[in-house]
Amino acid sequence: MGLFKLPFFKDNVQARMFERVETKDPQYDICDVGIQYDDGSIDSVVVGGSFASLKRWARQEQHVENARADEDASIREAEILVPVPDTEAA
């Protein structure tokens, strides 16, 4: 997610928040949380797992969002292509 500087430290110290760690097995997602010093050294804790349920939930939510976006786009397109009759002029 990113690095940000920590106040009240003399050195250039940055917090590491959910930095992705590269793995050889794509089934697992691993990220670390910790502190990175200006010399490049890191104190961190690693969190990892396959997160199958979370990934499934995220995919389902993405499908729902995509369907909503497609529906909204279709409605906007229909509003542009089909003129609404003026009932007051009749």
PALUM-225797 format. One line per field, with one value per atom (N, C-alpha, C, O): y, x, z; residue number from 0; atom name. Coordinates in nm, 3 decimals. Layout:
# residues N
Y <- Y	...
X <- X	...
Z <- Z	...
nr <- NUM	...
atom <- CA	...
***
This chain:
# residues 90
Y <- -0.118	0.000	0.124	0.221	0.122	0.239	0.263	0.198	0.361	0.405	0.546	0.626	0.576	0.715	0.742	0.652	0.866	0.905	0.909	0.943	0.874	0.878	1.002	1.029	1.076	1.195	1.156	1.043	1.248	1.235	1.138	1.094	1.102	1.019	1.106	1.185	1.090	1.167	1.123	1.206	0.993	0.938	0.942	0.967	0.915	0.905	0.767	0.669	0.760	0.635	0.640	0.739	0.531	0.525	0.400	0.295	0.413	0.297	0.224	0.285	0.094	0.009	-0.049	-0.117	-0.021	-0.070	-0.161	-0.115	-0.288	-0.388	-0.383	-0.382	-0.381	-0.389	-0.534	-0.626	-0.554	-0.689	-0.752	-0.687	-0.878	-0.954	-1.052	-1.126	-1.052	-1.141	-1.285	-1.316	-1.374	-1.516	-1.596	-1.547	-1.719	-1.805	-1.878	-1.923	-1.892	-1.961	-1.857	-1.789	-1.844	-1.741	-1.765	-1.677	-1.884	-1.912	-1.827	-1.793	-1.792	-1.720	-1.572	-1.532	-1.491	-1.348	-1.316	-1.350	-1.252	-1.219	-1.070	-1.016	-1.005	-0.864	-0.841	-0.917	-0.734	-0.703	-0.566	-0.476	-0.554	-0.430	-0.404	-0.492	-0.283	-0.255	-0.119	-0.025	-0.110	0.015	-0.005	-0.107	0.092	0.089	0.208	0.322	0.182	0.286	0.341	0.280	0.457	0.522	0.442	0.464	0.350	0.267	0.145	0.064	0.132	0.022	-0.097	-0.187	-0.098	-0.209	-0.198	-0.090	-0.313	-0.321	-0.403	-0.509	-0.353	-0.431	-0.450	-0.353	-0.576	-0.596	-0.729	-0.818	-0.739	-0.861	-0.897	-0.811	-1.024	-1.068	-1.135	-1.214	-1.100	-1.162	-1.228	-1.166	-1.352	-1.420	-1.526	-1.568	-1.570	-1.677	-1.686	-1.608	-1.782	-1.796	-1.708	-1.668	-1.677	-1.585	-1.620	-1.531	-1.749	-1.794	-1.734	-1.690	-1.731	-1.675	-1.527	-1.478	-1.454	-1.311	-1.281	-1.190	-1.357	-1.337	-1.367	-1.296	-1.473	-1.508	-1.395	-1.355	-1.343	-1.234	-1.111	-1.044	-1.079	-0.963	-0.979	-0.883	-1.100	-1.125	-1.107	-1.048	-1.159	-1.146	-0.998	-0.955	-0.923	-0.780	-0.707	-0.616	-0.746	-0.682	-0.713	-0.625	-0.836	-0.871	-0.788	-0.742	-0.769	-0.688	-0.544	-0.483	-0.489	-0.351	-0.337	-0.239	-0.435	-0.431	-0.437	-0.366	-0.522	-0.532	-0.400	-0.357	-0.337	-0.206	-0.101	-0.022	-0.101	-0.004	-0.027	0.069	-0.154	-0.185	-0.142	-0.088	-0.166	-0.126	0.026	0.078	0.096	0.243	0.297	0.392	0.237	0.280	0.254	0.337	0.141	0.110	0.209	0.252	0.244	0.341	0.477	0.542	0.520	0.650	0.648	0.746	0.536	0.525	0.528	0.592	0.460	0.458	0.598	0.638	0.671	0.807	0.899	0.990	0.875	0.957	0.922	1.010	0.791	0.748	0.761	0.779	0.752	0.758	0.890	0.912	0.978	1.105	1.085	1.003	1.160	1.153	1.252	1.369	1.206	1.298	1.406	1.381	1.525	1.638	1.632	1.659	1.596	1.580	1.714	1.720	1.819	1.950	2.015	2.095	1.982	2.043	1.987	2.051	1.871	1.808	1.866	1.821
X <- 0.081	0.000	0.086	0.057	0.190	0.274	0.357	0.345	0.443	0.532	0.493	0.454	0.505	0.488	0.582	0.614	0.626	0.723	0.656	0.538	0.735	0.688	0.744	0.864	0.660	0.710	0.789	0.779	0.866	0.942	1.059	1.109	1.104	1.223	1.333	1.309	1.457	1.570	1.605	1.632	1.605	1.642	1.522	1.409	1.549	1.442	1.378	1.424	1.273	1.204	1.066	0.994	1.031	0.901	0.827	0.887	0.695	0.612	0.578	0.545	0.586	0.546	0.410	0.395	0.313	0.178	0.134	0.108	0.127	0.078	0.154	0.093	0.286	0.370	0.369	0.398	0.335	0.324	0.463	0.558	0.474	0.598	0.583	0.485	0.679	0.672	0.693	0.782	0.609	0.620	0.627	0.588	0.675	0.682	0.550	0.523	0.469	0.342	0.230	0.205	0.161	0.058	-0.066	-0.151	-0.076	-0.190	-0.186	-0.290	-0.066	-0.051	-0.024	0.049	-0.084	-0.058	0.007	-0.047	0.121	0.196	0.228	0.269	0.209	0.244	0.307	0.285	0.386	0.447	0.406	0.370	0.412	0.379	0.496	0.536	0.551	0.663	0.724	0.657	0.852	0.927	1.045	1.113	1.069	1.183	1.272	1.225	1.401	1.496	1.562	1.554	1.628	1.687	1.801	1.835	1.861	1.968	1.913	1.989	1.780	1.717	1.680	1.610	1.726	1.690	1.544	1.485	1.487	1.343	1.318	1.378	1.230	1.173	1.027	0.953	0.985	0.847	0.792	0.866	0.662	0.588	0.518	0.461	0.522	0.463	0.329	0.315	0.231	0.099	0.075	0.094	0.034	0.013	-0.093	-0.137	-0.132	-0.230	-0.283	-0.246	-0.371	-0.430	-0.554	-0.590	-0.620	-0.735	-0.841	-0.898	-0.869	-0.964	-1.103	-1.165	-1.151	-1.286	-1.290	-1.386	-1.187	-1.182	-1.173	-1.240	-1.092	-1.081	-1.213	-1.253	-1.283	-1.412	-1.513	-1.585	-1.516	-1.607	-1.575	-1.665	-1.446	-1.406	-1.446	-1.491	-1.430	-1.471	-1.621	-1.667	-1.698	-1.844	-1.884	-1.971	-1.822	-1.852	-1.815	-1.886	-1.704	-1.662	-1.762	-1.792	-1.814	-1.914	-2.041	-2.101	-2.081	-2.199	-2.176	-2.263	-2.060	-2.028	-2.024	-2.074	-1.966	-1.961	-2.101	-2.131	-2.188	-2.325	-2.399	-2.474	-2.379	-2.442	-2.393	-2.471	-2.263	-2.206	-2.260	-2.291	-2.270	-2.326	-2.471	-2.514	-2.547	-2.688	-2.701	-2.784	-2.621	-2.624	-2.587	-2.648	-2.486	-2.445	-2.556	-2.579	-2.624	-2.734	-2.849	-2.909	-2.878	-2.985	-2.949	-3.032	-2.825	-2.781	-2.786	-2.827	-2.743	-2.745	-2.888	-2.915	-2.979	-3.120	-3.180	-3.261	-3.144	-3.196	-3.147	-3.218	-3.028	-2.972	-3.038	-3.070	-3.058	-3.109	-3.260	-3.308	-3.335	-3.480	-3.528	-3.518	-3.581	-3.631	-3.758	-3.843	-3.771	-3.888	-3.990	-3.958	-4.115	-4.214	-4.252	-4.256	-4.280	-4.318	-4.470	-4.546	-4.512	-4.655	-4.726	-4.848	-4.655	-4.718	-4.758	-4.851	-4.689	-4.719	-4.847	-4.905	-4.894	-5.011	-5.139	-5.245
Z <- 0.000	0.000	0.000	-0.071	0.079	0.070	0.193	0.296	0.176	0.281	0.322	0.237	0.449	0.491	0.607	0.686	0.618	0.720	0.856	0.870	0.957	1.094	1.164	1.155	1.232	1.302	1.427	1.474	1.478	1.603	1.594	1.698	1.476	1.459	1.399	1.308	1.452	1.400	1.258	1.171	1.236	1.105	1.012	1.054	0.887	0.788	0.805	0.745	0.885	0.915	0.851	0.863	0.784	0.718	0.762	0.786	0.774	0.807	0.678	0.577	0.684	0.571	0.605	0.706	0.522	0.548	0.434	0.323	0.461	0.366	0.233	0.126	0.243	0.124	0.076	0.153	-0.049	-0.104	-0.116	-0.159	-0.076	-0.085	-0.200	-0.207	-0.290	-0.407	-0.363	-0.284	-0.418	-0.387	-0.517	-0.623	-0.506	-0.624	-0.647	-0.759	-0.545	-0.555	-0.561	-0.462	-0.676	-0.690	-0.603	-0.591	-0.543	-0.457	-0.331	-0.274	-0.287	-0.161	-0.183	-0.274	-0.098	-0.095	0.038	0.144	0.032	0.152	0.150	0.048	0.263	0.274	0.410	0.504	0.420	0.548	0.597	0.521	0.730	0.799	0.893	0.969	0.887	0.975	0.952	0.908	0.982	0.972	0.878	0.885	0.792	0.701	0.733	0.739	0.753	0.787	0.662	0.555	0.675	0.559	0.497	0.381	0.572	0.515	0.441	0.390	0.436	0.364	0.451	0.405	0.577	0.665	0.706	0.708	0.739	0.767	0.893	0.912	0.979	1.089	1.052	1.040	1.035	0.991	1.038	1.081	1.028	1.054	0.925	0.858	0.888	0.763	0.790	0.883	0.708	0.715	0.580	0.475	0.583	0.456	0.463	0.571	0.347	0.337	0.196	0.109	0.175	0.042	0.030	-0.081	0.141	0.145	0.041	-0.022	0.024	-0.079	-0.059	-0.155	0.064	0.089	0.060	0.001	0.102	0.077	-0.072	-0.121	-0.145	-0.290	-0.360	-0.452	-0.316	-0.375	-0.351	-0.442	-0.228	-0.195	-0.279	-0.329	-0.295	-0.373	-0.520	-0.582	-0.576	-0.714	-0.730	-0.828	-0.634	-0.640	-0.633	-0.708	-0.546	-0.535	-0.663	-0.705	-0.725	-0.849	-0.960	-1.041	-0.964	-1.065	-1.046	-1.143	-0.921	-0.891	-0.936	-0.998	-0.903	-0.944	-1.096	-1.151	-1.164	-1.311	-1.370	-1.467	-1.314	-1.363	-1.343	-1.431	-1.227	-1.202	-1.300	-1.352	-1.326	-1.419	-1.559	-1.630	-1.600	-1.733	-1.743	-1.845	-1.636	-1.635	-1.641	-1.715	-1.564	-1.566	-1.703	-1.751	-1.766	-1.899	-2.001	-2.089	-1.988	-2.080	-2.063	-2.162	-1.940	-1.914	-1.972	-2.036	-1.950	-2.005	-2.157	-2.219	-2.216	-2.362	-2.414	-2.515	-2.345	-2.386	-2.374	-2.458	-2.272	-2.255	-2.366	-2.408	-2.413	-2.522	-2.654	-2.733	-2.678	-2.807	-2.822	-2.934	-2.712	-2.720	-2.663	-2.543	-2.748	-2.697	-2.615	-2.650	-2.509	-2.423	-2.479	-2.498	-2.507	-2.562	-2.463	-2.342	-2.513	-2.432	-2.412	-2.504	-2.290	-2.263	-2.245	-2.260	-2.212	-2.193	-2.324	-2.327	-2.434	-2.564	-2.624	-2.712	-2.582	-2.640	-2.595	-2.637
nr <- 0	0	0	0	1	1	1	1	2	2	2	2	3	3	3	3	4	4	4	4	5	5	5	5	6	6	6	6	7	7	7	7	8	8	8	8	9	9	9	9	10	10	10	10	11	11	11	11	12	12	12	12	13	13	13	13	14	14	14	14	15	15	15	15	16	16	16	16	17	17	17	17	18	18	18	18	19	19	19	19	20	20	20	20	21	21	21	21	22	22	22	22	23	23	23	23	24	24	24	24	25	25	25	25	26	26	26	26	27	27	27	27	28	28	28	28	29	29	29	29	30	30	30	30	31	31	31	31	32	32	32	32	33	33	33	33	34	34	34	34	35	35	35	35	36	36	36	36	37	37	37	37	38	38	38	38	39	39	39	39	40	40	40	40	41	41	41	41	42	42	42	42	43	43	43	43	44	44	44	44	45	45	45	45	46	46	46	46	47	47	47	47	48	48	48	48	49	49	49	49	50	50	50	50	51	51	51	51	52	52	52	52	53	53	53	53	54	54	54	54	55	55	55	55	56	56	56	56	57	57	57	57	58	58	58	58	59	59	59	59	60	60	60	60	61	61	61	61	62	62	62	62	63	63	63	63	64	64	64	64	65	65	65	65	66	66	66	66	67	67	67	67	68	68	68	68	69	69	69	69	70	70	70	70	71	71	71	71	72	72	72	72	73	73	73	73	74	74	74	74	75	75	75	75	76	76	76	76	77	77	77	77	78	78	78	78	79	79	79	79	80	80	80	80	81	81	81	81	82	82	82	82	83	83	83	83	84	84	84	84	85	85	85	85	86	86	86	86	87	87	87	87	88	88	88	88	89	89	89	89
atom <- N	CA	C	O	N	CA	C	O	N	CA	C	O	N	CA	C	O	N	CA	C	O	N	CA	C	O	N	CA	C	O	N	CA	C	O	N	CA	C	O	N	CA	C	O	N	CA	C	O	N	CA	C	O	N	CA	C	O	N	CA	C	O	N	CA	C	O	N	CA	C	O	N	CA	C	O	N	CA	C	O	N	CA	C	O	N	CA	C	O	N	CA	C	O	N	CA	C	O	N	CA	C	O	N	CA	C	O	N	CA	C	O	N	CA	C	O	N	CA	C	O	N	CA	C	O	N	CA	C	O	N	CA	C	O	N	CA	C	O	N	CA	C	O	N	CA	C	O	N	CA	C	O	N	CA	C	O	N	CA	C	O	N	CA	C	O	N	CA	C	O	N	CA	C	O	N	CA	C	O	N	CA	C	O	N	CA	C	O	N	CA	C	O	N	CA	C	O	N	CA	C	O	N	CA	C	O	N	CA	C	O	N	CA	C	O	N	CA	C	O	N	CA	C	O	N	CA	C	O	N	CA	C	O	N	CA	C	O	N	CA	C	O	N	CA	C	O	N	CA	C	O	N	CA	C	O	N	CA	C	O	N	CA	C	O	N	CA	C	O	N	CA	C	O	N	CA	C	O	N	CA	C	O	N	CA	C	O	N	CA	C	O	N	CA	C	O	N	CA	C	O	N	CA	C	O	N	CA	C	O	N	CA	C	O	N	CA	C	O	N	CA	C	O	N	CA	C	O	N	CA	C	O	N	CA	C	O	N	CA	C	O	N	CA	C	O	N	CA	C	O	N	CA	C	O	N	CA	C	O	N	CA	C	O	N	CA	C	O	N	CA	C	O	N	CA	C	O	N	CA	C	O	N	CA	C	O	N	CA	C	O	N	CA	C	O	N	CA	C	O	N	CA	C	O
***
